[in-house]
């Protein structure tokens, strides 16, 4: 069986388009309606079946180190838009444009793709009051976090950074809720 050949993008195979099942500890399977908040239910990872060695037309400093067999994390919009998929020899594959690729995992090591940086957000700060009860939902998140993975030598892993409110979005990457953002969204490094 021949596999598709990637040109200027990665081609991945995913288990299924949406995460529409919840399995309870007792073995019961519940099914979710994925049309409600599809961005939270869409699949954001797959295994690379084909990737070019380089990408044409991207800006300087764009890190493309994606190879066949890597686990690739990508923007949730990829699987929401069914036009990103195609069928070859009875199998469905997904096109991942370079700007939609977020991070890859190879040999257990997580590395961002493109201009992305992955940040673990700091704990939310709950307002203090000695008179009123303030619910946890009132906790305010400041725009700081710890770098989990980066391609930028000025923001190495473990650095504490302050980032802009805009431009960030979260994904569950390797089981952890992380902010994904462009390097340019980081305003400065604290340490």
C-alpha positions in Angstrom: 0.0 0.0 0.0 1.4 3.4 -0.9 1.2 6.3 1.4 0.6 10.0 0.5 3.7 12.2 0.1 3.7 15.5 1.9 4.7 18.7 0.1 4.9 21.9 2.2 2.8 20.4 5.0 2.6 17.4 7.3 0.2 14.5 6.7 -1.1 12.8 9.8 -3.3 9.9 10.8 -5.6 10.3 13.7 -7.8 7.9 15.7 -11.0 9.8 15.2 -12.0 13.4 14.4 -13.7 14.2 17.7 -13.3 13.0 21.3 -17.0 12.1 21.8 -16.8 9.4 24.5 -16.3 9.5 28.3 -15.5 6.2 30.0 -16.4 6.0 33.7 -14.5 3.9 36.2 -17.3 1.4 36.3 -16.9 0.8 32.5 -19.9 2.8 31.3 -19.4 4.8 28.1 -21.1 8.1 27.8 -21.3 9.9 24.5 -20.9 13.7 24.1 -22.5 16.1 21.6 -19.4 17.5 19.9 -21.4 20.2 18.1 -21.4 22.1 21.4 -17.9 23.6 21.9 -16.3 21.6 19.0 -13.0 23.3 19.8 -12.8 21.5 23.1 -13.8 18.1 21.6 -11.8 18.1 18.4 -8.8 15.8 18.1 -5.5 17.8 18.3 -2.9 15.1 17.8 -1.9 12.5 15.3 0.9 10.4 14.0 2.9 11.9 11.1 2.8 9.6 8.1 4.6 12.0 5.8 6.5 15.3 6.2 8.8 17.3 4.0 12.3 18.0 5.1 11.7 21.8 4.9 8.8 24.2 4.3 8.8 26.8 1.6 7.6 30.4 2.1 7.9 30.6 5.9 9.6 33.4 7.8 13.1 33.3 9.2 13.5 31.4 12.4 10.6 29.1 11.7 11.5 25.7 13.3 10.4 22.8 11.2 11.7 19.6 12.7 8.9 17.1 11.9 9.5 13.6 10.7 7.5 10.5 9.9 6.5 8.7 13.1 6.4 11.8 15.3 3.3 12.6 17.3 2.2 16.0 16.1 0.0 18.4 18.1 -1.9 20.9 16.0 -4.5 23.6 16.2 -8.1 22.4 17.0 -9.4 24.1 13.8 -7.7 21.4 11.7 -10.2 18.6 12.4 -13.2 21.0 12.8 -12.7 21.9 9.1 -13.3 18.6 7.2 -11.8 20.0 4.0 -8.4 19.4 5.7 -9.0 15.6 5.3 -8.6 13.3 2.3 -9.0 9.6 1.7 -6.3 7.5 0.0 -6.6 3.7 -0.4 -9.6 3.7 2.0 -7.7 5.5 4.8 -8.4 9.0 6.0 -5.5 11.4 6.4 -5.3 15.1 7.6 -3.3 17.9 6.1 -1.5 20.0 8.7 -0.4 23.4 7.4 2.9 24.6 9.0 1.2 27.5 10.9 -1.3 24.9 12.4 1.5 22.6 13.8 2.2 23.4 17.4 4.5 20.8 18.8 5.9 17.4 18.1 7.0 14.5 20.3 9.8 12.3 19.3 11.6 9.7 21.6 9.6 11.1 24.5 10.8 14.7 24.0 8.4 17.6 23.4 9.5 20.3 21.0 7.5 23.2 19.6 7.1 23.7 15.9 7.3 27.0 14.0 7.3 30.0 16.3 5.4 28.4 19.1 6.4 28.3 22.8 4.6 26.2 25.4 4.0 27.7 28.8 2.6 26.2 32.0 0.4 29.0 33.5 1.0 30.3 37.0 -1.5 29.5 39.7 -4.6 31.8 39.7 -4.6 34.4 42.4 -7.7 34.6 44.4 -8.7 38.0 45.7 -8.4 38.3 49.5 -11.2 39.5 51.7 -11.7 39.2 55.4 -15.5 40.0 55.2 -16.9 38.4 52.0 -16.8 34.9 50.7 -15.1 35.0 47.3 -15.7 32.0 45.0 -12.8 30.2 43.2 -14.3 31.5 39.9 -13.2 35.0 40.9 -9.6 34.0 40.9 -7.6 36.1 38.5 -4.9 34.7 36.3 -1.9 36.8 35.8 -0.1 36.6 32.6 3.0 34.7 33.8 4.1 31.1 33.4 7.0 28.7 33.2 8.4 27.7 29.8 7.8 24.0 29.2 9.3 23.9 25.7 10.8 26.5 23.4 12.9 26.9 20.3 14.2 30.3 21.4 17.5 30.4 23.2 16.4 33.6 25.0 13.5 31.7 26.6 14.9 28.3 27.6 12.9 25.6 29.4 12.2 26.6 33.0 12.2 30.3 32.4 9.5 32.3 34.0 7.9 34.6 31.4 5.3 37.4 31.2 3.1 37.2 28.1 0.4 39.2 26.4 -3.3 38.5 27.1 -4.0 38.1 23.4 -2.6 35.4 21.2 -2.5 32.6 23.7 -4.7 29.5 23.7 -4.6 26.3 25.7 -4.2 22.7 24.6 -3.8 19.5 26.5 -0.3 18.4 25.4 1.0 15.2 26.8 -1.7 15.2 29.4 -1.0 18.7 30.7 -3.0 21.9 30.1 -0.5 24.3 28.5 -0.7 27.7 26.9 0.5 27.7 23.3 1.6 31.1 21.9 4.0 32.6 19.5 7.4 33.6 20.7 6.4 37.2 19.9 3.6 37.1 22.5 6.2 36.8 25.3 6.9 40.3 26.6 9.9 39.5 28.9 11.7 36.8 30.9 11.7 37.3 34.7 14.7 35.0 35.4 
